[in-house]
């Protein structure tokens, strides 16, 4: 399993490809900055995307794969925002792919906590090739939130298996 940290920040891990292989890399440049909001007494939401590359290549690779995410609560000093949510996920082939991923993950939203949850997957015998997986994250700004710069750390992991 390869893991990385996104502080609304992304690091890249790249694995080699030989016989049957799996690699996972976050490709979104870090840090990710969410658009600002003007506080106006109304609840507001903003979204941002994080893309990663999943390469599941070579022979005998039919176990499927998973992308998981966790996140800390967005904070500014002692003030907090609601937990981040994942509202969508897509996979696009990068070149030649034997089998597109069939994901069992359903949206809307997956509420993130410090415990990792699956945000996209390829079922057994699917997801063979190299794919860009993009997840959309949502930040909610309640009407009564205090002004500030809120920071959250998002952790993404990739692994083989259904």
Helices and strands as residue ranges (DSSP letters): E 2-6, E 21-26, E 44-57, E 65-71, E 75-76, E 79-80, E 85-93, E 110-111, E 117-122, E 129-141, E 154-160
